[in-house]
Amino acid sequence: MTLVIESYRKFLHFLLIIIPIIFILLGRKTTIMILAPIAVIVVGLDYMRRNNPAIHNIFVKIFGYVLRPHELEGNKLCGASWVALGAVINFALFPKEIAVTGFLILVISDALASLVGKAVPSDKFYEKSISGSAAFFVSALAILIGCGIFYHAPFSFYLFGIFMVFCVTIIEARPSFTGIDDNFTIPIVFGVVMTFFDLLWNYSY
């Protein structure tokens, strides 16, 4: 995939920032009421297009320009479906500061990793590149700090958060480790483990 096409794809990825903005402005219930039906439609169409040539052709005409070949022709769900599923679970279950941080890391850091990795040649890091993973890690740290300040998070949020930023950087660099699309694993792994840590720091007083 050329840098131009990847840039367009990641521009659309950046637009997903509207989801945490909706969550912050309108709250959890309204956000889920918006996301849940969208996820059902996206995942439903994605599933049906594998068995229905007519739906598949429509799907390709609409999304073909931004989807990778394995997403178009493979038997697995495409990245958009994993984003939709991950967003619903993320914003339905996790504490607000964790949900917003994890999803912003997916939206911003994952996109930057791809763009920088293609624009700046470097040695391999697992299945990605050193430059891309460095961009992911640094931007994710910035997001963690920014969200921590915004939500007046305790010191433990930053301490455990740095550890989880390192973990999701590895997940992004080595997607074959889980075999699940990183559009899902990045926010969900971040959210699950950080929520566990949240129980620890909230019960530590």
ChimeraX commands (.cxc) that place a marker at each C-alpha (Angstrom):
marker #1 position 0.00,0.00,0.00 radius 0.5
marker #1 position 1.50,3.36,-1.02 radius 0.5
marker #1 position 2.09,6.16,1.45 radius 0.5
marker #1 position -0.66,8.24,-0.21 radius 0.5
marker #1 position -3.28,5.52,0.23 radius 0.5
marker #1 position -2.05,4.78,3.75 radius 0.5
marker #1 position -2.24,8.50,4.58 radius 0.5
marker #1 position -5.86,8.61,3.40 radius 0.5
marker #1 position -6.64,5.46,5.37 radius 0.5
marker #1 position -5.11,6.91,8.53 radius 0.5
marker #1 position -6.85,10.25,8.00 radius 0.5
marker #1 position -10.12,8.33,8.26 radius 0.5
marker #1 position -8.66,6.60,11.31 radius 0.5
marker #1 position -7.96,10.00,12.92 radius 0.5
marker #1 position -11.62,10.97,12.41 radius 0.5
marker #1 position -12.53,8.34,15.00 radius 0.5
marker #1 position -11.43,10.88,17.59 radius 0.5
marker #1 position -15.05,12.05,17.46 radius 0.5
marker #1 position -16.03,8.96,19.50 radius 0.5
marker #1 position -14.17,9.89,22.72 radius 0.5
marker #1 position -15.31,13.50,22.21 radius 0.5
marker #1 position -18.93,12.30,22.15 radius 0.5
marker #1 position -18.22,10.21,25.24 radius 0.5
marker #1 position -16.79,13.18,27.12 radius 0.5
marker #1 position -19.59,15.55,26.10 radius 0.5
marker #1 position -22.63,13.26,26.20 radius 0.5
marker #1 position -21.69,10.51,28.64 radius 0.5
marker #1 position -21.54,6.72,28.58 radius 0.5
marker #1 position -25.22,5.90,27.98 radius 0.5
marker #1 position -25.68,8.17,24.96 radius 0.5
marker #1 position -22.37,7.07,23.47 radius 0.5
marker #1 position -23.33,3.40,23.65 radius 0.5
marker #1 position -26.78,4.15,22.21 radius 0.5
marker #1 position -24.98,5.64,19.20 radius 0.5
marker #1 position -22.18,3.08,18.88 radius 0.5
marker #1 position -24.11,-0.16,19.43 radius 0.5
marker #1 position -26.39,0.03,16.36 radius 0.5
marker #1 position -23.47,1.23,14.22 radius 0.5
marker #1 position -21.43,-1.78,15.34 radius 0.5
marker #1 position -24.31,-4.15,14.57 radius 0.5
marker #1 position -24.66,-2.72,11.06 radius 0.5
marker #1 position -20.93,-2.66,10.28 radius 0.5
marker #1 position -20.23,-6.16,11.61 radius 0.5
marker #1 position -23.42,-7.52,10.00 radius 0.5
marker #1 position -22.50,-6.18,6.56 radius 0.5
marker #1 position -18.93,-7.35,6.98 radius 0.5
marker #1 position -20.10,-10.86,7.81 radius 0.5
marker #1 position -22.75,-11.06,5.08 radius 0.5
marker #1 position -20.48,-9.84,2.30 radius 0.5
marker #1 position -18.42,-13.03,2.60 radius 0.5
marker #1 position -21.42,-15.11,1.55 radius 0.5
marker #1 position -23.32,-12.67,-0.66 radius 0.5
marker #1 position -21.62,-11.50,-3.89 radius 0.5
marker #1 position -23.98,-8.53,-4.26 radius 0.5
marker #1 position -23.21,-7.23,-0.76 radius 0.5
marker #1 position -19.52,-7.96,-1.33 radius 0.5
marker #1 position -19.48,-5.82,-4.48 radius 0.5
marker #1 position -21.18,-2.94,-2.68 radius 0.5
marker #1 position -18.74,-3.31,0.21 radius 0.5
marker #1 position -15.76,-3.18,-2.17 radius 0.5
marker #1 position -17.10,-0.11,-3.98 radius 0.5
marker #1 position -17.57,1.77,-0.72 radius 0.5
marker #1 position -14.56,0.62,1.31 radius 0.5
marker #1 position -12.22,-1.00,-1.22 radius 0.5
marker #1 position -9.94,2.03,-1.54 radius 0.5
marker #1 position -8.99,2.05,2.13 radius 0.5
marker #1 position -9.03,-1.66,2.94 radius 0.5
marker #1 position -6.02,-3.90,2.67 radius 0.5
marker #1 position -6.19,-6.93,0.33 radius 0.5
marker #1 position -6.47,-9.44,3.17 radius 0.5
marker #1 position -9.42,-7.45,4.56 radius 0.5
marker #1 position -11.24,-7.53,1.23 radius 0.5
marker #1 position -10.69,-11.15,0.32 radius 0.5
marker #1 position -10.07,-12.87,3.66 radius 0.5
marker #1 position -12.55,-14.69,5.87 radius 0.5
marker #1 position -11.90,-12.57,8.93 radius 0.5
marker #1 position -13.65,-9.35,9.92 radius 0.5
marker #1 position -12.08,-6.18,8.53 radius 0.5
marker #1 position -10.48,-3.48,10.66 radius 0.5
marker #1 position -13.63,-1.32,10.74 radius 0.5
marker #1 position -15.61,-4.14,12.36 radius 0.5
marker #1 position -12.95,-4.63,15.01 radius 0.5
marker #1 position -12.90,-0.90,15.72 radius 0.5
marker #1 position -16.68,-0.87,16.13 radius 0.5
marker #1 position -16.69,-3.88,18.45 radius 0.5
marker #1 position -13.77,-2.56,20.47 radius 0.5
marker #1 position -15.34,0.88,20.82 radius 0.5
marker #1 position -18.61,-0.52,22.21 radius 0.5
marker #1 position -16.85,-2.73,24.76 radius 0.5
marker #1 position -14.32,-0.05,25.67 radius 0.5
marker #1 position -16.79,2.75,26.37 radius 0.5
marker #1 position -19.41,0.45,27.94 radius 0.5
marker #1 position -17.18,-1.25,30.50 radius 0.5
marker #1 position -14.10,0.72,31.45 radius 0.5
marker #1 position -13.69,3.75,33.74 radius 0.5
marker #1 position -13.90,7.00,31.77 radius 0.5
marker #1 position -10.23,8.02,32.01 radius 0.5
marker #1 position -9.11,4.53,30.97 radius 0.5
marker #1 position -11.65,4.22,28.14 radius 0.5
marker #1 position -10.74,7.61,26.65 radius 0.5
marker #1 position -6.98,7.03,26.99 radius 0.5
marker #1 position -7.06,3.56,25.44 radius 0.5
marker #1 position -9.19,4.60,22.49 radius 0.5
marker #1 position -7.14,7.73,21.79 radius 0.5
marker #1 position -4.02,5.55,21.73 radius 0.5
marker #1 position -5.71,3.40,19.10 radius 0.5
marker #1 position -6.86,6.39,17.04 radius 0.5
marker #1 position -3.72,8.53,17.22 radius 0.5
marker #1 position -0.76,6.31,18.09 radius 0.5
marker #1 position -1.68,3.43,15.80 radius 0.5
marker #1 position -2.12,5.82,12.88 radius 0.5
marker #1 position 1.16,7.63,13.59 radius 0.5
marker #1 position 2.99,4.31,13.86 radius 0.5
marker #1 position 1.86,3.34,10.37 radius 0.5
marker #1 position 2.59,6.72,8.77 radius 0.5
marker #1 position 5.99,7.22,10.41 radius 0.5
marker #1 position 6.94,3.60,9.83 radius 0.5
marker #1 position 6.36,3.98,6.09 radius 0.5
marker #1 position 7.87,7.46,5.81 radius 0.5
marker #1 position 11.02,6.87,7.89 radius 0.5
marker #1 position 13.01,3.77,6.88 radius 0.5
marker #1 position 14.38,1.78,9.81 radius 0.5
marker #1 position 15.17,-1.74,10.95 radius 0.5
marker #1 position 12.44,-4.21,11.77 radius 0.5
marker #1 position 10.90,-4.34,15.24 radius 0.5
marker #1 position 8.98,-7.62,15.46 radius 0.5
marker #1 position 6.56,-7.35,12.50 radius 0.5
marker #1 position 6.70,-3.56,12.18 radius 0.5
marker #1 position 9.56,-1.01,12.27 radius 0.5
marker #1 position 11.61,0.74,14.95 radius 0.5
marker #1 position 10.55,4.17,13.71 radius 0.5
marker #1 position 6.86,3.26,13.69 radius 0.5
marker #1 position 6.94,1.67,17.13 radius 0.5
marker #1 position 8.87,4.64,18.53 radius 0.5
marker #1 position 6.19,6.98,17.17 radius 0.5
marker #1 position 3.52,4.78,18.75 radius 0.5
marker #1 position 5.23,4.69,22.14 radius 0.5
marker #1 position 6.04,8.41,22.37 radius 0.5
marker #1 position 2.59,9.55,21.22 radius 0.5
marker #1 position 0.87,7.04,23.53 radius 0.5
marker #1 position 2.87,8.41,26.47 radius 0.5
marker #1 position 1.79,11.93,25.54 radius 0.5
marker #1 position -1.85,10.79,25.38 radius 0.5
marker #1 position -1.54,9.06,28.75 radius 0.5
marker #1 position -0.15,12.21,30.37 radius 0.5
marker #1 position -2.71,14.47,28.69 radius 0.5
marker #1 position -5.65,12.29,29.75 radius 0.5
marker #1 position -4.25,11.94,33.25 radius 0.5
marker #1 position -4.08,15.72,33.61 radius 0.5
marker #1 position -7.56,16.17,32.09 radius 0.5
marker #1 position -9.12,13.68,34.53 radius 0.5
marker #1 position -6.94,14.67,37.52 radius 0.5
marker #1 position -5.78,11.06,37.75 radius 0.5
marker #1 position -3.69,9.83,40.68 radius 0.5
marker #1 position 0.01,9.06,40.35 radius 0.5
marker #1 position -0.82,5.35,40.06 radius 0.5
marker #1 position -2.59,6.02,36.76 radius 0.5
marker #1 position 0.67,7.26,35.25 radius 0.5
marker #1 position 2.76,4.52,36.86 radius 0.5
marker #1 position 0.62,1.65,35.62 radius 0.5
marker #1 position -0.16,3.53,32.41 radius 0.5
marker #1 position 3.48,3.69,31.36 radius 0.5
marker #1 position 3.71,-0.07,31.79 radius 0.5
marker #1 position 0.59,-0.56,29.67 radius 0.5
marker #1 position 1.82,1.83,26.97 radius 0.5
marker #1 position 4.87,-0.40,26.67 radius 0.5
marker #1 position 2.62,-3.49,26.46 radius 0.5
marker #1 position 0.32,-2.13,23.76 radius 0.5
marker #1 position 3.36,-0.93,21.80 radius 0.5
marker #1 position 4.47,-4.57,21.66 radius 0.5
marker #1 position 0.95,-5.67,20.71 radius 0.5
marker #1 position 0.89,-3.14,17.85 radius 0.5
marker #1 position 4.32,-4.24,16.66 radius 0.5
marker #1 position 3.52,-7.95,16.85 radius 0.5
marker #1 position -0.17,-8.49,15.95 radius 0.5
marker #1 position 0.41,-12.20,15.32 radius 0.5
marker #1 position 1.00,-12.63,19.07 radius 0.5
marker #1 position -2.78,-12.58,19.68 radius 0.5
marker #1 position -4.00,-13.30,16.15 radius 0.5
marker #1 position -6.69,-10.65,16.65 radius 0.5
marker #1 position -6.81,-7.30,14.86 radius 0.5
marker #1 position -4.98,-4.64,16.87 radius 0.5
marker #1 position -7.88,-2.24,16.32 radius 0.5
marker #1 position -9.55,-4.41,18.95 radius 0.5
marker #1 position -6.67,-5.60,21.11 radius 0.5
marker #1 position -5.05,-2.19,21.72 radius 0.5
marker #1 position -7.98,-0.51,23.55 radius 0.5
marker #1 position -9.32,-3.74,25.09 radius 0.5
marker #1 position -6.02,-5.03,26.52 radius 0.5
marker #1 position -5.19,-1.52,27.75 radius 0.5
marker #1 position -8.66,-1.20,29.29 radius 0.5
marker #1 position -8.82,-4.63,30.95 radius 0.5
marker #1 position -5.41,-4.44,32.60 radius 0.5
marker #1 position -5.71,-0.76,33.56 radius 0.5
marker #1 position -9.13,-1.44,35.09 radius 0.5
marker #1 position -7.57,-4.22,37.16 radius 0.5
marker #1 position -4.88,-1.79,38.27 radius 0.5
marker #1 position -7.62,0.76,38.96 radius 0.5
marker #1 position -9.12,-1.61,41.50 radius 0.5
marker #1 position -5.73,-1.86,43.17 radius 0.5
marker #1 position -5.10,1.86,43.43 radius 0.5
marker #1 position -8.66,2.67,44.52 radius 0.5
marker #1 position -8.59,0.05,47.27 radius 0.5
marker #1 position -5.12,0.98,48.43 radius 0.5
marker #1 position -6.22,3.75,50.79 radius 0.5
marker link #1:1,2 radius 0.2
marker link #1:2,3 radius 0.2
marker link #1:3,4 radius 0.2
marker link #1:4,5 radius 0.2
marker link #1:5,6 radius 0.2
marker link #1:6,7 radius 0.2
marker link #1:7,8 radius 0.2
marker link #1:8,9 radius 0.2
marker link #1:9,10 radius 0.2
marker link #1:10,11 radius 0.2
marker link #1:11,12 radius 0.2
marker link #1:12,13 radius 0.2
marker link #1:13,14 radius 0.2
marker link #1:14,15 radius 0.2
marker link #1:15,16 radius 0.2
marker link #1:16,17 radius 0.2
marker link #1:17,18 radius 0.2
marker link #1:18,19 radius 0.2
marker link #1:19,20 radius 0.2
marker link #1:20,21 radius 0.2
marker link #1:21,22 radius 0.2
marker link #1:22,23 radius 0.2
marker link #1:23,24 radius 0.2
marker link #1:24,25 radius 0.2
marker link #1:25,26 radius 0.2
marker link #1:26,27 radius 0.2
marker link #1:27,28 radius 0.2
marker link #1:28,29 radius 0.2
marker link #1:29,30 radius 0.2
marker link #1:30,31 radius 0.2
marker link #1:31,32 radius 0.2
marker link #1:32,33 radius 0.2
marker link #1:33,34 radius 0.2
marker link #1:34,35 radius 0.2
marker link #1:35,36 radius 0.2
marker link #1:36,37 radius 0.2
marker link #1:37,38 radius 0.2
marker link #1:38,39 radius 0.2
marker link #1:39,40 radius 0.2
marker link #1:40,41 radius 0.2
marker link #1:41,42 radius 0.2
marker link #1:42,43 radius 0.2
marker link #1:43,44 radius 0.2
marker link #1:44,45 radius 0.2
marker link #1:45,46 radius 0.2
marker link #1:46,47 radius 0.2
marker link #1:47,48 radius 0.2
marker link #1:48,49 radius 0.2
marker link #1:49,50 radius 0.2
marker link #1:50,51 radius 0.2
marker link #1:51,52 radius 0.2
marker link #1:52,53 radius 0.2
marker link #1:53,54 radius 0.2
marker link #1:54,55 radius 0.2
marker link #1:55,56 radius 0.2
marker link #1:56,57 radius 0.2
marker link #1:57,58 radius 0.2
marker link #1:58,59 radius 0.2
marker link #1:59,60 radius 0.2
marker link #1:60,61 radius 0.2
marker link #1:61,62 radius 0.2
marker link #1:62,63 radius 0.2
marker link #1:63,64 radius 0.2
marker link #1:64,65 radius 0.2
marker link #1:65,66 radius 0.2
marker link #1:66,67 radius 0.2
marker link #1:67,68 radius 0.2
marker link #1:68,69 radius 0.2
marker link #1:69,70 radius 0.2
marker link #1:70,71 radius 0.2
marker link #1:71,72 radius 0.2
marker link #1:72,73 radius 0.2
marker link #1:73,74 radius 0.2
marker link #1:74,75 radius 0.2
marker link #1:75,76 radius 0.2
marker link #1:76,77 radius 0.2
marker link #1:77,78 radius 0.2
marker link #1:78,79 radius 0.2
marker link #1:79,80 radius 0.2
marker link #1:80,81 radius 0.2
marker link #1:81,82 radius 0.2
marker link #1:82,83 radius 0.2
marker link #1:83,84 radius 0.2
marker link #1:84,85 radius 0.2
marker link #1:85,86 radius 0.2
marker link #1:86,87 radius 0.2
marker link #1:87,88 radius 0.2
marker link #1:88,89 radius 0.2
marker link #1:89,90 radius 0.2
marker link #1:90,91 radius 0.2
marker link #1:91,92 radius 0.2
marker link #1:92,93 radius 0.2
marker link #1:93,94 radius 0.2
marker link #1:94,95 radius 0.2
marker link #1:95,96 radius 0.2
marker link #1:96,97 radius 0.2
marker link #1:97,98 radius 0.2
marker link #1:98,99 radius 0.2
marker link #1:99,100 radius 0.2
marker link #1:100,101 radius 0.2
marker link #1:101,102 radius 0.2
marker link #1:102,103 radius 0.2
marker link #1:103,104 radius 0.2
marker link #1:104,105 radius 0.2
marker link #1:105,106 radius 0.2
marker link #1:106,107 radius 0.2
marker link #1:107,108 radius 0.2
marker link #1:108,109 radius 0.2
marker link #1:109,110 radius 0.2
marker link #1:110,111 radius 0.2
marker link #1:111,112 radius 0.2
marker link #1:112,113 radius 0.2
marker link #1:113,114 radius 0.2
marker link #1:114,115 radius 0.2
marker link #1:115,116 radius 0.2
marker link #1:116,117 radius 0.2
marker link #1:117,118 radius 0.2
marker link #1:118,119 radius 0.2
marker link #1:119,120 radius 0.2
marker link #1:120,121 radius 0.2
marker link #1:121,122 radius 0.2
marker link #1:122,123 radius 0.2
marker link #1:123,124 radius 0.2
marker link #1:124,125 radius 0.2
marker link #1:125,126 radius 0.2
marker link #1:126,127 radius 0.2
marker link #1:127,128 radius 0.2
marker link #1:128,129 radius 0.2
marker link #1:129,130 radius 0.2
marker link #1:130,131 radius 0.2
marker link #1:131,132 radius 0.2
marker link #1:132,133 radius 0.2
marker link #1:133,134 radius 0.2
marker link #1:134,135 radius 0.2
marker link #1:135,136 radius 0.2
marker link #1:136,137 radius 0.2
marker link #1:137,138 radius 0.2
marker link #1:138,139 radius 0.2
marker link #1:139,140 radius 0.2
marker link #1:140,141 radius 0.2
marker link #1:141,142 radius 0.2
marker link #1:142,143 radius 0.2
marker link #1:143,144 radius 0.2
marker link #1:144,145 radius 0.2
marker link #1:145,146 radius 0.2
marker link #1:146,147 radius 0.2
marker link #1:147,148 radius 0.2
marker link #1:148,149 radius 0.2
marker link #1:149,150 radius 0.2
marker link #1:150,151 radius 0.2
marker link #1:151,152 radius 0.2
marker link #1:152,153 radius 0.2
marker link #1:153,154 radius 0.2
marker link #1:154,155 radius 0.2
marker link #1:155,156 radius 0.2
marker link #1:156,157 radius 0.2
marker link #1:157,158 radius 0.2
marker link #1:158,159 radius 0.2
marker link #1:159,160 radius 0.2
marker link #1:160,161 radius 0.2
marker link #1:161,162 radius 0.2
marker link #1:162,163 radius 0.2
marker link #1:163,164 radius 0.2
marker link #1:164,165 radius 0.2
marker link #1:165,166 radius 0.2
marker link #1:166,167 radius 0.2
marker link #1:167,168 radius 0.2
marker link #1:168,169 radius 0.2
marker link #1:169,170 radius 0.2
marker link #1:170,171 radius 0.2
marker link #1:171,172 radius 0.2
marker link #1:172,173 radius 0.2
marker link #1:173,174 radius 0.2
marker link #1:174,175 radius 0.2
marker link #1:175,176 radius 0.2
marker link #1:176,177 radius 0.2
marker link #1:177,178 radius 0.2
marker link #1:178,179 radius 0.2
marker link #1:179,180 radius 0.2
marker link #1:180,181 radius 0.2
marker link #1:181,182 radius 0.2
marker link #1:182,183 radius 0.2
marker link #1:183,184 radius 0.2
marker link #1:184,185 radius 0.2
marker link #1:185,186 radius 0.2
marker link #1:186,187 radius 0.2
marker link #1:187,188 radius 0.2
marker link #1:188,189 radius 0.2
marker link #1:189,190 radius 0.2
marker link #1:190,191 radius 0.2
marker link #1:191,192 radius 0.2
marker link #1:192,193 radius 0.2
marker link #1:193,194 radius 0.2
marker link #1:194,195 radius 0.2
marker link #1:195,196 radius 0.2
marker link #1:196,197 radius 0.2
marker link #1:197,198 radius 0.2
marker link #1:198,199 radius 0.2
marker link #1:199,200 radius 0.2
marker link #1:200,201 radius 0.2
marker link #1:201,202 radius 0.2
marker link #1:202,203 radius 0.2
marker link #1:203,204 radius 0.2
marker link #1:204,205 radius 0.2
view
